[in-house]
Amino acid sequence: MEVIGRLAELTNGNMKVVNPDNLANDFANVLKDEVVGLNVDVTIQLHKAMVFRNEDKAFLSENETVLKKKLANATANSKISFEYELRCEEDLKFMEIDVK
């Protein structure tokens, strides 16, 4: 399943996990979501003490604090998620950031 999710991400596609017993209903629900945006640009910026986790470096900039992605389409129910973490202690000291 993870490979399919990655493929959807790389091709700006969407992935929906459906129950085979409810395929007709699930498919109808997908089609009823009104598209509110096409070729949507998403930009997320973190505080400089944070970095993104598990993101392709090609989508990151500004010392890994800015994530930019393009989505094929978006509906009112579209969701995007991401992970982030605190930089290592050595980097924080170098940047003169006191997390306490």
Summary of the structure (lengths in Angstrom):
residues: 100
radius of gyration: 17.7
end to end distance: 39.8
largest distance: 56.4
contacts: 193
relative contact order: 0.18
helix: 31%
strand: 31%
